[in-house]
Amino acid sequence: MMEYTIKKLAQLSGVSTRTLRYYDEIELLKPARVNSSGYRIYGQKEVDRLQQILFYRSLDMKLDTIKGILEQEDFDFEAALQQHYHELIKKRKQIDQLLLTVEKTLSYHKGERMMTDKEKFDAFKKEKLAENEEKYGTEIREKYGTETIEAANKKWDNISEEDFNAMTLIEDELFTSLKELTETNDLDSAAAKTVYEKHKEWLSYTWSSYSPDAHRGLADMYLADERFAAYYNERGGEHSTELLCQAIKKYAV
């Protein structure tokens, strides 16, 4: 069985010795043993674990999350590899789509071909769809049903450049009013009603039909999911998510 000093493992993996020492310090990757000369020695088990760590890092996963996954009692090495494989296939498709858009754009600017406005944004929309699917796909399908979500995705995929820009402007206006609302906490104010109206208007670009019940349900999901809270609080200020949801529930009737 092959064994590696920290220097040799660094050369083999492309990970610096400093990083490997840090992984040891936080107990993410401990050496198999320390020899009589004080050198860290890594065996096959550690090599395989480092490979898993790097797979997860390639997916932008945080170290403490990786550690938690690898230390699960029911951690399945082969199942993890299958998951990595499927995630990388998805990334490859996204990159291929972006490359195709770049190639088309170059040809368009050289006068070699025509390019519709829709084609200019296809790759970015598909990338956003894939990102949302990865983060929220399971939850929103359970809550709203696959048919509803697929219809929304299709509508987003076919959105025009004009509508895409309008959505961005509406979201900016939403956050302007939301920041005002965080300063007053007044749900009877014009700012609170504008927050609701702008969020409803923003949803109209992807929802096939509007339902106050569905809108209030979406607000509940925002409150229950820290990822949504982080997004709105970061852009709108502290307690923005809570105030957004309160405004939706007050006016979505």
Buried (B, 14 or more C-beta within 10 A) or exposed (E): EEBBBBEBBBEEBEBEBEBBBBBBEEEBBBBBEEEEEEEBBBBEEBBEBBBBBBBBEEEEEEBEEBBEBBEEEEEEEEEBEEBBEEBEEEBEEBEEBBEEBEEBBEEBEEEEEEBEEBBBBBBEBBBEBBEBBEEBBEEBBEBBEEEBBEBBBEBBBEBEEEBBEBBEEBBEBBBBBBBBBBEEEEBEBEBBBBBBBBBBBBBBBBBEEEEEEBBBBBBEBBBEBEEBBEBBBEBBBEBBBBBBBBBBBBBBE
